[in-house]
Amino acid sequence: MASPFDGMGQVLMGVLGATITHLPAAGGSAQINGHIRRYRIGVLDGEDRAVLAYEGTLRLPRDTASAAGVAVGDRVQDATGRTYKIANKHDSASIGNDALIVYDLEEAD
């Protein structure tokens, strides 16, 4: 049965997404359309002082992530050249092919 929300993942990526370079751990690269969100968080340093750090998330439609072979341990690069390592994957409960999959990102050197 069709849902009024079928296809929304692709629509959201069309509006909010940008071209991202996927750098698989096995080598090579590919351009995919996704959304990287970077935000500041407070963490404690080795001397228990509060410092600011950055974390990020990557959102991809399930079919895009599957076709590109995106996996934990791969790297992605945004349009500004910042490179992130994919640290964790949060699968969607939605059964739709275009359901948005969320990946936790860590800044890479």
C-alpha positions, 0 to 999 in steps of 0.5 A: 500500500502506498503512503503519502510519505513515499519518496520524501527522503529523495525530496528532502535530499533534493532540497536540503542535500548537497554533493558529498564525496564518499571515500570508501575504506577500500579506496576510490571515491564517488559523489553522492547527494546527502546532508551533513550537519556539523554542530558544537558540543562541550566536552571535558579535556584531560584536566577536566576543563570544558572545551568545545568540540565538533560532531556531525551527522550524515543523512542519506536515503537508504537506497543511496547509502546502499548503492554507494556501499556507505559503511562505518569506517568510510570517510566523507568530505563536504563541499568545504573540504572537511573530511569526516570518518563514519563512526556509527550507523543508525538505521531507520525503522521505516521500510521505505527505500528512501528512508533517511539513514543517520550516520555519526561522524567524527572529524578526520585529519 
